[in-house]
Amino acid sequence: MIGLKKISGAGDGVTAGFAEIDKKLAECTDEVALACKYLYAFMPYSDIGNYPFEVFLDYAENGVHLWKENSGVAELPEEIF
């Protein structure tokens, strides 16, 4: 999971925020959770702070749906998609 250990000097809000994300990720399918983790790994910190988890969950779910249901997308190499 994305969860973080206590960061020296960081407030409890930092780790608590990621704990909430981890809890929500645990409720997702493996594919959607992986897509969300990818988004969180590469997004700017400001996006993490300014947008709720549900925004990125929606992106991840739509991406997984396209990958599964759209033959044109499914044919793309995994490195591209």
C-alpha positions in Angstrom: 0.0 0.0 0.0 1.0 3.6 -0.3 1.0 4.2 3.5 3.9 6.0 5.0 5.7 5.6 8.2 6.0 8.5 10.5 8.2 11.2 8.8 10.5 13.0 11.1 9.2 16.5 11.7 5.9 15.8 9.9 2.6 16.4 11.6 0.3 13.5 12.3 -2.0 14.8 9.5 0.5 13.6 6.9 0.5 10.0 7.9 -3.2 10.0 8.8 -4.1 11.3 5.3 -2.3 8.4 3.7 -3.8 6.0 6.1 -7.2 7.1 4.9 -6.1 6.6 1.2 -4.8 3.1 2.1 -8.1 2.2 3.6 -10.0 3.3 0.5 -7.5 1.5 -1.8 -8.1 -1.7 0.1 -11.7 -1.6 -1.0 -10.7 -1.4 -4.7 -10.0 -4.2 -7.1 -6.3 -5.0 -7.6 -6.3 -3.4 -11.0 -7.9 -0.1 -9.8 -5.7 0.0 -6.7 -2.6 -0.4 -8.9 -3.8 2.4 -11.2 -4.5 4.7 -8.2 -1.0 4.0 -6.8 0.5 4.9 -10.1 -1.4 8.2 -10.2 -0.3 9.0 -6.6 3.3 8.1 -7.2 3.6 10.5 -10.1 1.3 13.4 -9.4 2.4 16.7 -7.9 2.0 17.0 -4.1 -0.4 19.9 -4.7 -2.8 17.5 -6.4 -2.7 15.2 -3.5 -3.6 18.0 -1.1 -6.1 19.8 -3.3 -8.3 17.0 -4.7 -10.2 14.2 -2.9 -9.3 10.6 -3.4 -12.5 10.0 -5.4 -11.3 12.2 -8.3 -8.3 9.9 -8.8 -10.4 6.8 -8.2 -12.7 7.9 -11.0 -9.7 8.3 -13.3 -8.3 4.9 -12.4 -11.7 3.1 -12.8 -12.2 4.7 -16.2 -8.7 3.7 -17.3 -9.2 0.1 -16.2 -12.6 0.0 -17.8 -11.1 1.3 -21.1 -8.3 -1.2 -20.9 -10.7 -4.1 -20.4 -13.5 -3.1 -22.7 -12.0 -1.2 -25.6 -10.2 -3.5 -28.0 -8.2 -0.5 -29.4 -6.9 0.3 -25.9 -6.4 -3.3 -25.0 -4.1 -3.8 -27.9 -1.8 -1.0 -26.8 1.5 -2.3 -25.2 1.3 -2.1 -21.4 4.3 0.3 -21.3 2.3 2.8 -23.3 -1.0 2.4 -21.5 
